Amino acid sequence: MEPIPLYRFERIVKDAIDLIPDELAPALDNVAIVIDDYSTEEPDLLGLFEGIPITESLDSDGPSVITIFRHTLCASVDTDEDLVNEVVVTVIHELAHAAGIEDERLDELGWG
């Protein structure tokens, strides 16, 4: 599908944050979530966690960043409903990395 307007995409991301599991909520304390159109390094990337997981960080470490890629996500789905679902999965997946959960465990949990 074509990219949706940024203001609408921001609302979808905010709604996805409201759906995160309780056990991931502490990871939000030191994470900024930003939206970009796409990754210049990996064009198919839906989201990216950059920083130090809370399981390894110190109080002096700066905030980590999760980037959600709007154009890439929109291009990966056919409907608005699919977009909402994919954004939720992407936000939870990247936030789980911020919480120190690796890809293998995310696959086991269905958030791979």
N, C-alpha and C positions, 0 to 999 in steps of 0.2 A: 504494500500500500504506500501511497505518497506520504511524506512526512507531515505530521499534523502541526498546527501552530504551537509555538513554544509555551504560551500561557496554558494551553490545554494539556500539553505533555507534563508541565510542572505539576498540575493538579493530579495527574495519574501517579507521578512519582510520590507526591505527598500522601496520597491515599495508600500507596504500596507501603510506605514507611509505617502507617498506622496498622498495617497487618502483620508486622514482624512478630515472630514468636517471642514470648516473654524472656526466654533464656538469651536472646540476642540483644535485648534492650540496653544492657550496660555498654555494649560496643558503640552505641550512638553517642556516648558522652564525649568522645575525642575524635569524632569523624565528621568531616564536612562532606556533604553530598552535592555534587555539581552535575550539570547537564552540558554536554558538548554534542556537536552534530555527529561526529564519527572519530575514530582513532586514526591518526595519520600513520601510525606504525603498524597496526593490525586492522585492516579495513573491515573484517568480519566480527570484530570484538563488540559485544553488547554492553559490557560493563568492565570496570577496572578498579581494583583496590590498590592504592599506593600508600605505603606507610608501614608501621610496625603494629602487628596484632597486639591486642590488649594483654594477651598472655605473655608477651615478651617486652612490653613497654615499661618505661619509667615515667614518673610524674613530670620529669623535665623534658620528655619527648614532645615534639610539636604534634599538632593534629594530623591525622591521616586523612586521605581524600578518597572518596569513591566517585568515579565518573560514570555516568549513565549516558550512553550514546544514542541520541534521539533518532537520527536518520537510519542508523544501522538497525535499531529495533523496529522502526516502522517498515523497513524493507524486508524484515524477516517474517512478517505476518500478513494475513489477508484481510482481517477484520478488526474493528475496534475492540471487540471482546478478546480476541487473540492478543492484541497489543497490551491490554490491561494485564492479562495473565502473564505474558512474557516479561513485562516490567516488574511485576511482583516477584517472579522467580529470579530475575536479575538482581534486584535490590537485595533480596534475602541472601542470594548467593554471595554477593560482594560483601555484605555486612557480616556474613558468616566468616569470611576470610579475615575481616577486622577483628572478629572474636577468636581467631586462631584455629578455625576449622579448615582442614585441608580438602582438596578436591575429591579424594577417594571417599572420605566420610560424607561429603555433600552428595555424592552419587548414591551412597547407601541410603541417605535420608530422602532422596528424590528431589534434591535441589541442585543437581549437577548441571 
